[in-house]
């Protein structure tokens, strides 16, 4: 066994000890699984085994969410609110980084303004997601408010997996 493989195995087994890959059976386990997954997704230097761990953990999270939490359409507003929270940034931070006026971001989050192509492109680039995560299911979704973050988490995970499989 090479030293590189030994290090990769150690990183993988550390993950399994931190959060074993078993069916999620409670909201507390779900929150812990999401914490672990979010921590992993902040990194870019995954081993093959860590990629497999992320895939399986994402599947376990999605399975629990599909069974325990009713799925509904995810609006652009919900997606943006979730991304702000997940990345731990403010409207001001996003404004400074994207060139979108802070008042515009506020209006987008309140559903007072629709997302346009420029907003979607800049926000997708800033949050490192595909622009498709900002596509509402219907025009009324844009005013749906900031609820039902469950679906947006699933969309983010799916977007992450598609990006990393290419």
PALUM-115885 format. One record per atom (N, C-alpha, C): x, y, z. Coordinates in pm, whole numbers. Example, Ala and Ser with C-alpha at 12.3 -4.5 7.8 and 13.67 -1.06 7.14 Angstrom:
2
{{1319 -569 780}}
{{1230 -450 780}}
{{1320 -330 780}}
{{1285 -225 708}}
{{1367 -106 714}}
{{1290 3 787}}
end
This chain:
166
{{85 -117 0}}
{{0 0 0}}
{{89 124 0}}
{{60 217 -89}}
{{140 338 -97}}
{{103 433 16}}
{{192 527 43}}
{{169 626 148}}
{{48 712 112}}
{{33 746 -17}}
{{-79 827 -61}}
{{-211 755 -35}}
{{-216 626 -63}}
{{-337 548 -41}}
{{-368 536 108}}
{{-263 523 189}}
{{-281 514 334}}
{{-342 643 388}}
{{-294 758 340}}
{{-348 887 382}}
{{-494 898 338}}
{{-524 857 214}}
{{-661 862 163}}
{{-752 773 247}}
{{-706 653 280}}
{{-786 562 363}}
{{-811 623 500}}
{{-709 686 558}}
{{-722 747 690}}
{{-827 858 687}}
{{-823 943 583}}
{{-922 1051 571}}
{{-1063 993 559}}
{{-1078 889 481}}
{{-1209 826 462}}
{{-1259 765 593}}
{{-1176 688 661}}
{{-1219 623 784}}
{{-1249 725 894}}
{{-1181 836 893}}
{{-1210 944 987}}
{{-1352 997 962}}
{{-1390 1009 836}}
{{-1526 1052 802}}
{{-1630 952 851}}
{{-1603 825 829}}
{{-1697 721 869}}
{{-1712 719 1021}}
{{-1604 740 1093}}
{{-1613 746 1240}}
{{-1690 870 1284}}
{{-1670 981 1214}}
{{-1738 1106 1249}}
{{-1889 1095 1226}}
{{-1927 1038 1113}}
{{-2069 1018 1083}}
{{-2082 890 1001}}
{{-2115 778 1068}}
{{-2129 650 997}}
{{-2239 656 891}}
{{-2217 586 783}}
{{-2312 583 672}}
{{-2421 480 700}}
{{-2522 525 773}}
{{-2639 443 807}}
{{-2764 523 774}}
{{-2877 456 759}}
{{-3001 531 733}}
{{-3026 636 841}}
{{-3069 753 799}}
{{-3099 862 891}}
{{-3241 838 942}}
{{-3259 846 1076}}
{{-3386 811 1136}}
{{-3449 923 1218}}
{{-3386 1041 1225}}
{{-3444 1150 1304}}
{{-3399 1284 1245}}
{{-3470 1389 1283}}
{{-3432 1522 1239}}
{{-3296 1563 1295}}
{{-3263 1516 1415}}
{{-3133 1545 1474}}
{{-3020 1482 1391}}
{{-3041 1358 1351}}
{{-2942 1292 1265}}
{{-2932 1362 1131}}
{{-3046 1408 1080}}
{{-3046 1482 954}}
{{-2962 1608 965}}
{{-2983 1685 1070}}
{{-2907 1808 1088}}
{{-2758 1779 1099}}
{{-2722 1674 1170}}
{{-2581 1636 1184}}
{{-2523 1594 1049}}
{{-2600 1518 973}}
{{-2554 1475 840}}
{{-2533 1595 749}}
{{-2624 1690 754}}
{{-2612 1811 671}}
{{-2491 1891 713}}
{{-2466 1900 844}}
{{-2346 1969 895}}
{{-2220 1906 837}}
{{-2212 1774 845}}
{{-2095 1702 795}}
{{-2081 1726 644}}
{{-2190 1713 571}}
{{-2186 1732 426}}
{{-2145 1874 389}}
{{-2203 1974 455}}
{{-2168 2113 426}}
{{-2020 2138 453}}
{{-1967 2080 561}}
{{-1824 2094 590}}
{{-1738 2035 481}}
{{-1780 1922 430}}
{{-1704 1858 322}}
{{-1710 1939 193}}
{{-1826 1995 164}}
{{-1845 2066 37}}
{{-1765 2196 31}}
{{-1714 2241 144}}
{{-1630 2361 145}}
{{-1491 2332 90}}
{{-1453 2204 88}}
{{-1322 2163 39}}
{{-1328 2132 -110}}
{{-1212 2129 -172}}
{{-1204 2093 -314}}
{{-1108 1977 -340}}
{{-1044 1926 -237}}
{{-941 1823 -255}}
{{-988 1686 -208}}
{{-1093 1634 -272}}
{{-1150 1506 -233}}
{{-1071 1389 -290}}
{{-1059 1285 -209}}
{{-1008 1159 -261}}
{{-1125 1086 -327}}
{{-1095 981 -399}}
{{-1200 900 -462}}
{{-1295 845 -356}}
{{-1241 798 -244}}
{{-1324 744 -136}}
{{-1410 854 -73}}
{{-1356 974 -60}}
{{-1434 1084 -4}}
{{-1549 1123 -99}}
{{-1524 1120 -228}}
{{-1632 1143 -325}}
{{-1743 1040 -305}}
{{-1703 915 -287}}
{{-1802 809 -266}}
{{-1879 833 -136}}
{{-1810 875 -32}}
{{-1874 905 97}}
{{-1976 1017 79}}
{{-1938 1123 8}}
{{-2028 1236 -17}}
{{-2151 1189 -94}}
{{-2130 1108 -196}}
{{-2243 1056 -274}}
{{-2341 977 -186}}
{{-2286 887 -105}}
{{-2372 803 -21}}
{{-2441 888 86}}
{{-2367 980 150}}
{{-2427 1065 252}}
{{-2538 1153 191}}
{{-2514 1206 74}}
{{-2616 1286 5}}
{{-2740 1202 -23}}
{{-2719 1079 -66}}
{{-2833 989 -92}}
{{-2911 960 36}}
{{-2840 938 146}}
{{-2907 912 273}}
{{-2988 1034 319}}
{{-2931 1152 303}}
{{-3001 1275 340}}
{{-3125 1292 252}}
{{-3107 1275 123}}
{{-3219 1292 31}}
{{-3330 1189 59}}
{{-3291 1067 88}}
{{-3391 963 117}}
{{-3472 1001 241}}
{{-3405 1044 347}}
{{-3477 1083 468}}
{{-3568 1202 439}}
{{-3516 1302 369}}
{{-3596 1420 338}}
{{-3716 1385 253}}
{{-3697 1298 155}}
{{-3808 1258 68}}
{{-3919 1189 147}}
{{-3880 1112 248}}
{{-3978 1039 327}}
{{-4037 1124 439}}
{{-3958 1212 499}}
{{-4002 1283 620}}
{{-4053 1424 594}}
{{-4009 1485 485}}
{{-4044 1624 460}}
{{-4112 1635 325}}
{{-4233 1688 321}}
{{-4302 1700 192}}
{{-4224 1791 97}}
{{-4212 1746 -25}}
{{-4140 1820 -129}}
{{-4235 1920 -194}}
{{-4185 2038 -216}}
{{-4261 2139 -286}}
{{-4169 2213 -380}}
{{-4224 2296 -465}}
{{-4139 2373 -555}}
{{-4049 2469 -477}}
{{-3932 2493 -529}}
{{-3836 2584 -467}}
{{-3828 2710 -550}}
{{-3853 2821 -488}}
{{-3848 2948 -560}}
{{-3706 3003 -564}}
{{-3685 3098 -654}}
{{-3557 3168 -661}}
{{-3526 3235 -527}}
{{-3630 3290 -464}}
{{-3616 3357 -335}}
{{-3565 3259 -230}}
{{-3627 3142 -223}}
{{-3584 3041 -126}}
{{-3440 2998 -152}}
{{-3407 2980 -279}}
{{-3272 2937 -314}}
{{-3169 3041 -271}}
{{-3194 3167 -303}}
{{-3100 3272 -266}}
{{-3086 3282 -114}}
{{-3198 3277 -43}}
{{-3193 3282 104}}
{{-3112 3165 159}}
{{-3133 3048 105}}
{{-3058 2931 151}}
{{-2909 2947 123}}
{{-2874 2992 6}}
{{-2733 3007 -29}}
{{-2664 3111 60}}
{{-2734 3219 90}}
{{-2679 3320 182}}
{{-2650 3257 318}}
{{-2748 3183 367}}
{{-2733 3120 499}}
{{-2624 3014 497}}
{{-2624 2930 396}}
{{-2528 2820 389}}
{{-2384 2870 379}}
{{-2365 2979 305}}
{{-2231 3033 289}}
{{-2193 3127 403}}
{{-2294 3167 483}}
{{-2268 3255 596}}
{{-2230 3396 554}}
{{-2295 3445 450}}
{{-2265 3579 400}}
{{-2388 3668 411}}
{{-2364 3798 404}}
{{-2471 3896 412}}
{{-2506 3946 272}}
{{-2616 4018 264}}
{{-2654 4080 138}}
{{-2544 4176 94}}
{{-2484 4245 189}}
{{-2375 4338 157}}
{{-2256 4264 95}}
{{-2220 4150 152}}
{{-2108 4070 99}}
{{-2134 4030 -46}}
{{-2256 3982 -71}}
{{-2292 3937 -206}}
{{-2291 4056 -302}}
{{-2344 4168 -257}}
{{-2346 4288 -339}}
{{-2205 4331 -379}}
{{-2116 4334 -280}}
{{-1978 4377 -307}}
{{-1908 4282 -404}}
{{-1936 4154 -393}}
{{-1868 4054 -477}}
{{-1927 4042 -617}}
{{-2058 4070 -631}}
{{-2123 4049 -760}}
{{-2150 4177 -838}}
{{-2148 4290 -770}}
{{-2183 4415 -837}}
{{-2333 4438 -846}}
{{-2412 4350 -786}}
{{-2557 4368 -780}}
{{-2585 4459 -660}}
{{-2661 4564 -680}}
{{-2690 4658 -571}}
{{-2752 4586 -452}}
{{-2712 4627 -333}}
{{-2765 4564 -212}}
{{-2917 4580 -205}}
{{-2969 4693 -250}}
{{-3114 4714 -250}}
{{-3183 4616 -346}}
{{-3115 4582 -456}}
{{-3171 4485 -550}}
{{-3176 4347 -486}}
{{-3069 4309 -417}}
{{-3066 4179 -349}}
{{-3178 4173 -245}}
{{-3196 4281 -171}}
{{-3304 4287 -73}}
{{-3441 4270 -140}}
{{-3461 4339 -250}}
{{-3588 4329 -324}}
{{-3610 4188 -379}}
{{-3502 4125 -425}}
{{-3512 3987 -474}}
{{-3557 3894 -360}}
{{-3495 3911 -243}}
{{-3527 3825 -129}}
{{-3668 3846 -77}}
{{-3721 3965 -94}}
{{-3857 3995 -49}}
{{-3961 3962 -156}}
{{-3915 3918 -274}}
{{-4007 3884 -381}}
{{-4067 4005 -450}}
{{-4008 4122 -426}}
{{-4059 4246 -487}}
{{-4003 4267 -627}}
{{-3900 4193 -657}}
{{-3834 4207 -787}}
{{-3805 4068 -840}}
{{-3819 4050 -969}}
{{-3789 3921 -1033}}
{{-3639 3911 -1064}}
{{-3590 3789 -1062}}
{{-3452 3763 -1101}}
{{-3443 3779 -1252}}
{{-3340 3849 -1298}}
{{-3318 3855 -1443}}
{{-3192 3773 -1475}}
{{-3163 3762 -1602}}
{{-3051 3680 -1646}}
{{-2919 3725 -1583}}
{{-2897 3857 -1575}}
{{-2774 3910 -1517}}
{{-2762 3869 -1370}}
{{-2871 3881 -1294}}
{{-2869 3839 -1153}}
{{-2832 3692 -1141}}
{{-2899 3610 -1220}}
{{-2879 3465 -1213}}
{{-2734 3428 -1245}}
{{-2680 3486 -1349}}
{{-2542 3455 -1389}}
{{-2444 3496 -1280}}
{{-2459 3617 -1227}}
{{-2367 3665 -1124}}
{{-2381 3587 -994}}
{{-2504 3559 -953}}
{{-2525 3485 -829}}
{{-2475 3341 -842}}
{{-2502 3278 -954}}
{{-2454 3141 -976}}
{{-2302 3136 -969}}
{{-2235 3231 -1032}}
{{-2089 3235 -1029}}
{{-2039 3257 -885}}
{{-2101 3348 -814}}
{{-2058 3378 -677}}
{{-2074 3257 -585}}
{{-2187 3188 -596}}
{{-2214 3075 -507}}
{{-2161 2942 -562}}
{{-2099 2946 -681}}
{{-2042 2825 -742}}
{{-2147 2717 -764}}
{{-2260 2758 -818}}
{{-2367 2665 -854}}
{{-2406 2692 -999}}
{{-2476 2599 -1059}}
{{-2526 2621 -1194}}
{{-2642 2719 -1192}}
{{-2661 2796 -1298}}
{{-2770 2893 -1301}}
{{-2908 2828 -1290}}
{{-2919 2700 -1322}}
{{-3046 2630 -1314}}
{{-3104 2622 -1173}}
{{-3021 2638 -1069}}
{{-3076 2631 -934}}
{{-3164 2751 -903}}
{{-3158 2854 -987}}
{{-3241 2973 -966}}
{{-3367 2973 -1053}}
{{-3400 2860 -1112}}
{{-3519 2855 -1197}}
{{-3640 2814 -1114}}
{{-3732 2907 -1097}}
{{-3855 2877 -1022}}
{{-3943 2783 -1102}}
{{-4026 2709 -1031}}
{{-4120 2619 -1097}}
{{-4236 2694 -1160}}
{{-4273 2808 -1103}}
{{-4382 2887 -1157}}
{{-4362 3032 -1119}}
{{-4423 3127 -1191}}
{{-4406 3268 -1159}}
{{-4448 3302 -1016}}
{{-4549 3235 -962}}
{{-4593 3267 -826}}
{{-4490 3225 -722}}
{{-4399 3134 -758}}
{{-4295 3092 -663}}
{{-4205 3207 -623}}
{{-4189 3305 -709}}
{{-4098 3416 -680}}
{{-4143 3493 -557}}
{{-4271 3485 -520}}
{{-4320 3556 -404}}
{{-4352 3461 -288}}
{{-4301 3342 -293}}
{{-4338 3239 -196}}
{{-4277 3260 -59}}
{{-4176 3347 -46}}
{{-4115 3369 84}}
{{-3997 3277 107}}
{{-3950 3275 231}}
{{-3830 3202 265}}
{{-3867 3083 353}}
{{-3933 2984 293}}
{{-3971 2862 365}}
{{-3936 2743 278}}
{{-3938 2626 336}}
{{-3915 2504 259}}
{{-3774 2491 207}}
{{-3676 2523 289}}
{{-3536 2519 246}}
{{-3492 2376 214}}
{{-3568 2278 258}}
{{-3533 2138 233}}
{{-3507 2111 86}}
{{-3597 2155 1}}
{{-3583 2126 -141}}
{{-3461 2195 -199}}
{{-3433 2315 -152}}
{{-3318 2386 -205}}
{{-3189 2316 -166}}
{{-3185 2257 -48}}
{{-3067 2181 -9}}
{{-3046 2065 -106}}
{{-3153 1996 -141}}
{{-3142 1885 -235}}
{{-3093 1936 -370}}
{{-3146 2050 -416}}
{{-3104 2105 -544}}
{{-2957 2144 -540}}
{{-2912 2200 -429}}
{{-2770 2237 -416}}
{{-2683 2113 -421}}
{{-2722 2009 -346}}
{{-2642 1886 -349}}
{{-2639 1826 -488}}
{{-2754 1825 -556}}
{{-2755 1771 -692}}
{{-2666 1856 -783}}
{{-2671 1988 -767}}
{{-2586 2076 -848}}
{{-2439 2048 -821}}
{{-2405 2028 -694}}
{{-2266 1998 -657}}
{{-2220 1868 -722}}
{{-2303 1765 -716}}
{{-2265 1636 -772}}
{{-2249 1643 -922}}
{{-2338 1712 -990}}
{{-2324 1725 -1137}}
{{-2195 1797 -1171}}
{{-2162 1902 -1096}}
{{-2042 1980 -1123}}
{{-1916 1896 -1101}}
{{-1916 1812 -998}}
{{-1796 1734 -965}}
{{-1785 1603 -1041}}
{{-1886 1560 -1110}}
{{-1878 1437 -1188}}
{{-1822 1463 -1328}}
{{-1816 1589 -1368}}
{{-1766 1620 -1503}}
{{-1616 1635 -1505}}
end
